[in-house]
Amino acid sequence: MPDLTGLGVGGIFALLVLKEVFSFVSKKNGNGKQQEYAGLIKRIHDLWYWHAPDQDGEQSWKGKNIERVMIALDKNMQENTRILSEGNAKIVSKLDELISRT
């Protein structure tokens, strides 16, 4: 469970109520719905994580973390561009080879 120190009393209460409600409903609806509710609970925890303040009092989706995400995204885009360029070069060379045979 996430660290609740940065959450107010209302937030903690809401989290506990949601947890109990989903727990009750999942028991009542059987195993088929349990996975669906477990996924919903995971999304709620993920949402809480993104908005919870870190040790510097900054929310995860702001500042340092978003900068890290953007840097990683830039690296991934550069790598994908390189791979696509290499693939295109191979396709062009293969086409040139096929054209020269005819």
N, C-alpha and C positions, 0 to 999 in steps of 0.2 A: 504494500500500500504506500502511496506517496507520502512525503513529509508534510504534515498538516500545520507546521508552525507558521507559515505565511498566510494561512487561511483564517478569515474571521469566524466568529461564532456562528453567524448565519450560514456561511459556506460549509462549515463542519456539520452543522445540523442538516443542511440539504443533502450533503454527501451521505450521511448516515441513513437518512430517510430513503433516499434512492436505493442505497444498497439493500436495505431491509425490504423495500417494495419489490425490487427485482428478485431477491432471494425467495420471497414468498410466492411471487407469480411463477417463477421457474419451477418451484416444487409442485405447485398446483397444476401446471400445464404438462408436466412430465418431461422426459429426457429430450424429446424432439425440439422443444422450445428452449431448453437450457442453453444450447450452443448459441442460439440467436441472442438470448439475454446476456450471455457471457461476452459476446462480441460487443453488445451495446455498452456493457459496463466497462469494457476495455477502452472503447471510444471516449467514454466519460472521463476515465482516468487519464487518457492521452490529452484530452482537452484541458483537464485540470493541470497536467504537467506543463503544457505550453503557457498557461497563464500564471503559474505559481512563481513567486519571486525566488531568485537564487540567493546565495550568501551575500551578494552585493546589493540585494534589493531590486534587481532588475528582472523583468519577465523574460522567459526563455525565447519568445518569438521576437524580442527586440534586441538591439545592440549586438553584443559579442556573438551570440549564437546565430543570429541571422547573417552576420558577417561570415562566420565559418561555413554556413550552408551555402552562401553565395560563392565563396571561394571554391568549395567542393564542386558546385554546379558548373562553374567556369572551367575547372580542370576536366570534368566529365565531358563538357561540350567540346573542348579542344581535342580530347582523345577521340571522341566520336567523329569530329571533323577530319582528323588525321586518318582514321580507319576508312571513312568514306572516300577520301581522296585517293588512298592506296587502292581501294576497290575499283574506283572509276578509272585509275591509270591502268589496272590490269584488264578491265573491260575494253578500253580503247586499244591497248596493245593487241589483245586477242582479235578485235575487229579489224585492225590493220593487217594482222597476219592472215585472216580469212579473205580480206579484200585482195591482198597481194597474190593469193593462190589462184584467184579467178582471172 
